[in-house]
Amino acid sequence: MTGVYLSECFHELPAGQLKRIQILLRIILRSHSGRDKLKRTLRSVFQELGRPLELLNSMRLETRLAFLKLLENFGTLAGMRLSSGEKEALLELPFVLRLENGTYVIYGEALEYFASDSYFRNQGYLFSHVKNLGLREKRAWLCWLNGDEARPEYAAAGVKSLYRRLAVARFEKSPPGNEESAEELFPDSEAPDRTLYMDEIFPNDPMETPVAWFYRGVLPLYDALSDAEKAIHRESLLPKPGKRAREVIRLLKTGDLIARRVAAEFGKPERYALIPSRENISFRDFPSLNPLGVPADKKENLLF
């Protein structure tokens, strides 16, 4: 999971990496330029490259596969997880940094550029889903993850930490074997072509589930899901939710599942398909979640 913005950390990069990235971007990174100006400059450089999907397709196959592998690991991989060929391929790209500790990252400004392309959202990438959420949903999700809705910093500066916090939540999940993955929600007879809709798990009835208040536009989705989780724990609502409902709530909380709005047929209500996200993370990646070792209160080093 990338926690690095180039506009903030370039002066801390090894000299060789700084030179490489400046050559590939064809710009000079200067401390006196200011962070906001550097972000605008980077955004302009990326826009000149064209649509992200077209750029992805123009990469040679090995480079494209290595880049997608990095994307699917929250934009961060320890060098030991990459082959020598993958490392060389990634260093061809102006979007990737190799940090002093050997970690390869897609820096924040680049990830925002790719998140702007609908292709990545349609393919179920969590970083694109998070980037395109409204502020109200981001705040609700972050409060749910942190379990302390009273702390105002979660609703302000903390919003930028959401994508990183989701990576941590993946790591904190129960040991494998005690839970279902997003791909395992369906019986064999249903997978892999079956689309699971949220209203199949949570009906549009406030007497049965607080999620109904999301369908009716009263609550953000992640507030409604948080309430549903609490209701299950209290056993006051959803008295027999079943394993599937519990697992869907857990997977939506960690971003393993994404709720995607589906265009409604004429005369029918909107529905939300539950899509497995593409990102993954493992214990071996967790030490590099804060690859520069910079405290969160000292630098805006968190993404989305």
N, C-alpha and C positions, 0 to 999 in steps of 0.2 A: 504494500500500500504506500503510495507515494505521499510523503509529508514534506516535499521539497519544492519550493518555488525558485526558479532560476533567478528571478529579479531580486531575491532576498539572499541567496546563498552563493552567488557566483564568485564573490571575493574569497570564499572559503574553499573553493575547489582546488585540486592539485593543478599546478601550472600547465601541465600537458593537456588536461581535460578542458581547462579554460580556453586555451589556444584552439583546440579542436572544435569546440562548440562555436567559438566566434568565427572561425573559418567557414563552418557549415552554414551558419546563419547569416554570414556576411555583414556582421555588425560588430561594433566595439562596445563592450560592457564597461561602464564607468560608474564608480560609486557616487559621484556627485550628481548623476543624472536623476536620482530619486527613484524609489520603487515604483510609484504609479506611472511615471513616464516610461520606465523600462517595460512595464507590463503592456502599455499601449504600443510600444515599439514592437514587442514580440507578437502581439496580436496582429499588427499590420504585416509583419513578415509572414506569418502563417497564412493570412488571407491571400497574399500574393501567390502562395503555393497552390491555391485552388481548393476544391472540395476534398475533405479528408478521405472519403472513400476512393476517389480517383487517385489520390496520392498513395493510398495503401495498395491499390491494384497495380500501380506502376513500380512497386518494389520488386526486386528479384525474389524468387520463391523462398529461399532460405532466410532472407531478411524479413520478409512478411511473416513467416511462421514464427521466427524468434520474437518479433514485435508483438504478435498476437499472444504468444505465451506469456510475455511480460504483462500485457494488458489483463490477461485472465488471472494474474496473481497480484491484483491490486496495484499494478504498476511498479512493483518492487520484487527483485529476486537477488538472493545472495549469489556471488559468482560461482560457488560450488554447485549450484543448481543448473548451470548453463554449460554447454559444451564449448570448446575453443572456437568452433565455427560459429556458434550462436553469439558469442561475445564479440567476435570480429564483425559479424553482420550488424549487431545492434549499434556498434560504434560508427557505422556508416551514416547513422541517422542523427539529425539535429535535435531530435526530441528526447534523446536518451543521454543520461549522465552516468559515468562510472565514478563512484565516490572513493575516497581514500581507503575505506575499509573493504573495498572490492564489491560493494553492492551496486547493482544496476537499477536505475530508476527512470521512469518517465516523469519529468517534472510537471508541476501543477499547471503552468500556462499551456503546455502542450496537451495535457489531458483535457483541459477545458476546450481546446480547439477541436479535438476529436469528439468530444461530447456534443458539439454543436451539430454534428451530422446525424440525421435521423436513422441512418443505417445502424449505428451502434445502439441506439435506443430500441430499434425494431429487433435487433439480434439478442436483446436481453442483457446488455452490459449494465451492471449496476452503477458504474460511474456516470453514465449518460442519464440513467433514471434519476439519480440523486441531483445531478446538475439541473435537470429540467423540472424538478419539483418546485412548487410555490414555497415561499418563505414560511407560511403557516404550517405546511406539512413537514418541512425540515425541522422546525422548532418542535413540533409534536413528536416526531420520530426520535430526535435527540433526547428530549425529556424522558420518553419511554425507555430508551436504552440506558440512560443514566439513573433511572429510578428515583429521581428527586426533582419533581416539578416545581419546587419552591425556589430553586436556585436561579436567579435572573440571568446569570451569565450564560446558561444553556440557551436562553432565548435571544441572546445578542451575539457577542463575538464567538460563542461556542458553536454557532451554526456551521462555521467553517470546518469544524472538526468532525462533521457527520460521517464522511466517507472513511476517514481513519478509524472512527469509533466503530463502524461496522466491521472493519477488518479485525479489530480487537474482539468484538462480539463473536465473530466466527471462531477465533482461537479459544474463547472461553466456553464454547459449547461443551456439552457432556461428551465423554469418551465415545469413540465409534462403537457401535453395537447397541447403544442404549437409545438410539433415536433413528428416525427415518431421514433420508436425504430428500431433496426436492424431487428427484427423479423416481423415488420409491413410493410416492403417494398413491399411485394407481395399482390396482390388481393387474396381473398379467393380461387379463382379457381386455383391459382398457388401454394400456400403453402400447405403442408410443404415440399414436395419432390422436388420442382422446384429449380434448381441451377441458381442463378443470376450471369451473367458474366459481367466483367467490360466493355467489348466492346459493350454490349447492351446499356450501359448508355453513354459511351464515345467512339465514333467510331474512327477508325484508319485513321483520316484525320486531318492534322494540321490546315486546314481552318475551321474546326468545333470545335476543342478542343485542347488545349495544351497537354492533356494527350497522344495524338498521338506521341509526342516526347519521351515519356517513352517507348511505344511499339517499337519504332525504335532505342532504345538504346542511345538516345541523353541526356536525363535527368533522374535523379533518380525519382522514382514514386512520392515521397512527394514534390519534387520541381515542378513536372508537375501538381500535384493536387493543389498546392498553386497558380500556375499561372492560373489554371482553375477557382479557387475561385475568384481571382482578376478580371478575364475576365467577370465572371458573374456579379460582382459588377459594373464593368464599362459598362456592356451591349454592349461591342464591339464585343465579340465573344459569341457563344451560346445565341443568342438574345432571344430565347424562350426555355430555358433549362428545364423548367417544374420543378415541386416540387420534383420529384424523383431524378433528377440529383443534385439538391441542397442538398437534404437529404443525398445522397450517399457521397458527398464531406464532409459534416459535420460529418457523421459517420466514415468515413475513417480518418478524422483528429483527432478525439477523441479516435480512436482505438476500437470503437464499432463494426466496420467492419474491417476485415483483407483481403487483396488481396493475394490469394494463387495461385501460378502458377500451371497450370494443364498440364500434359504431352500432347504434341501435337500429333494429329493423323498424319499419313504419308501424306505429301504434304500439310498440313494445318498449319497456324501460331499458335504460342503459345497463350493460353488464360489464363485469370486470374479470378478465381471464387471469389465471395465476400461472406465471411464466417463471421457470427456473432461471436464475441469473447465471452469467458466465464466469464470474470471478470465483476464485478459490484461494485458500491460504492454508499453510501448515505450520507446525512447530518450527521447522527449519527456517521459515521466513520471518517468524515473529521478532527475533532480535534486531532485524533491520527496519522495523516500523518507524523508528525515529533515527534514520541513518546518520544524521549529522550530530546527534546527541544534544540538540538544542532544546532547552526547556520550553514548554508550550507558552509559558507566561512571558518569555523573553523574545519570542519571534512568532510571527503569524505563519507557522510552518505546517498548518493543517489544511487539508483540501476540502472544499465545499461545505 
